[in-house]
Amino acid sequence: MLRRLSEADCRAAIREGDFLPGVAGAAPRVAVVLTQSWCPQWGWMRSYLESLPEEPGVAVFYVEYDREPFFEDFMAFKEDVFGNREVPYVRYYREGRLSRESNFIDRGGFLRLLSS
């Protein structure tokens, strides 16, 4: 269920101010995790996200932007446009529209926000 965002997806988000329908509307319920690889909380989240079974109507994306060639641009975008300086940062979309946001969250909380 967990899919890595492409460089093109991330650069399009920077250019357009949010994720395009190919990401935000990839399924009726979408979560996008923006993080850095060194974050211990991300390691914990990643382990439960990778263990989630495939579910129709749900897509979960992530990017470890510190490992990407667009690191500086994406971090500035996330902090200045999305207004979030913490990692991991999660954006939840419902039917292609932003519905919720969170930072580090346990499995139960993640599933509740993804479903609401």
Summary of the structure (lengths in Angstrom):
residues: 116
radius of gyration: 12.9
end to end distance: 18.4
largest distance: 34.6
contacts: 342
relative contact order: 0.23
helix: 41%
strand: 25%
